[in-house]
Amino acid sequence: MFSRRETLRLLSGAGAASLLGAQQRKPNVLLFLTDDMGYGDLACYGAGDTRTPNIDRLGREGVRFTQCYSNGPVCTPTRAGLMTGRYQQRVGLEWAIPPAVRGWGLETKETSLPRMLKDSGYATAMYGKWHLGYEPQYGPNAHGFDEFFGILSGNVDHYTHKEINGDPDLYENTKPVEKAGYMTDLINERAVDYVNRQGRNPFFLYIAYNATHWPFQAPGRPNDTRTRPTWFNGTRADYVQMTERIDR
């Protein structure tokens, strides 16, 4: 039984090297996180209407947990625990950071998984949803990620990349950018490109989808943009398509 901090150390390059032997090559680390996906919404967990062969294979060839719980019921505290190995109360992030709220986020004084891996010789990148603070001092680059592309808020329209209040939210490192495309596809394209660029260099890649978080917008419908009154509209079929796009 390991504590959260001990687990972070084992996941870091130093911990991995001690486990594998100093002469062996450091393993690459890919960490996938989906947003608001129900535990029973994958085929390998019993969903009969969802085809997720790639995720199912990860469970079949690796480890599939059947009693595993998040440290928090919403986005920000869950991600704070994931990045730091500490309970969210310890870092002052007990609830989701609301849209456009500034002056609140993950402090750089906290130990973080990406910084530990970076200090151990890993290249580090994150693509997707951060939700641990808007300002650069709270952002991914301040916590050890060499590269970041994605959103800083809790959720955006998957096509316009705007928050529920209408604010644009898509960043390349600390700079706002505009990119056409379905958000899941943009994240996947960046992730594949990053892996191809790294070659044999050890890397830590954190892929944090904002899907399947609402708005429930299926891929392949670029004109399906949502405003506040329709933000929560959607069907089970839309949700299934969003899930299958992640798997693809």
Disulfide bonds with the S-S distance in Angstrom:
none
